[in-house]
Amino acid sequence: MAIVVIIFNISFGLSDYFGWFQKYRIQGTKYPDRGLIIDAIENQLLDNLTIPIFAFLCYDGFVYFGMTSSLPLPSVYTTTWHIFVSMMVDDTLFYWSHRLLHHRLFYFIHKKHHQFGITLAIASQYAHPIEGFFGNVLPTILG
């Protein structure tokens, strides 16, 4: 998953840099400052390095709840069902955690995500570490 996000962010970043789709941009030529973009890239790299480490550390818990890594592989139906349920759990937990972070009690955590005044691909994952864990990592792991 992290590779897909990185590839899309690089693709959209190059598109912005070279102006390939400039005429379709809603914000025109408005861009955030370079320091904010570099901070977002560093933030995303750190997040994408820590998620696999966290998942590895949770392996015993996965096995406890029934995950297997031996043959035979599950059927296509079982695999499809597990992916569907995982996506529903992940999306539901992400939605509610994101909504909770917009509450005035927790917005101080979420406001980092809104520092970008425009829509950029790299801004989608730019978040405070607490939000990154409870809003992105935990829903993915629990899904």
C-alpha positions, 0 to 999 in steps of 0.5 A: 500500500505504501508503495502505491501512495508513494508512486501516486504522490511522485506522479502528481508531484511531477505533474505539478512541477512540470505543469502538465495539467495546470489548466485543470488546477482549481487553485491555479498557480497557488502552491504552499512554501517549499519547507511545508512540502519537504516536511510533508515528504519527510512525514510520509516517509517516516509513516511509511517506514513505521507502519510495517515495523508496527505490523511486524511487532503485532504479528503474534497478535495476528496469529492469536486472532487466527491469521495463518501463513502456511499452505494451503492458501485460502480460497478466492471467496475467503480471500475476497471476503477478508479483503472486503471486511478489512476495507470496511473496518479500515474505512469506518474506523478512519472516517470516525477517527477523522471526524472525531479529530475535527471536534474542538477538543482534538482539532489541535492534533488535526490542524497540522493536516490542514496547514496545506491551503490547497489540494496536493497529493502529498498533503493527504497523509500529512498528519500529527503522529497521534493522528497518524497512529490512531487515524491511519495505522490503527484502522489499517492494522485492525482492518 
